[in-house]
Amino acid sequence: MIKSRHAVLGIAVVATLLASSSAFAEPTADQRAACMGDAFRYCSAVIPNVARITSCIRANFSKLTPACKTAFLKG
């Protein structure tokens, strides 16, 4: 139960992050997958606050996986 709740929350978080990054309005499954681990790794304490998650991802940008960096900046 908890794992599925975290998965759903993670997908929502990553979708919001990518959409708010001005890169694209509707992230693809690959883009969500690229950043979900990073969002949980570095920003789990601020979930579900979208503004704080976005700020956290930007603050931790140098630590993100290359795939997430690409997805976050794509546009």
C-alpha positions, 0 to 999 in steps of 0.5 A: 500500500505504501509503495504504491502510494509513493509511486503515484505521488512520485509520478505526480511530483515528477510530472509537475516538476517537468511541466513547471520547468518550462521545458514542456507541458506534458512530460513523457513516461521516459522523462518522468522515469528519468527524474523520479529517483532524483525527486525522491532522493533529494526532495522527499522532505518537501513533497507534495509542495510543488513550489518547494519541490521545483526549488529543491530540484533546482538547488540540487541540479548539480547532483541530478542524474544526467538523464534528469538534467536533460529532461529538466532542461529539454525545450 
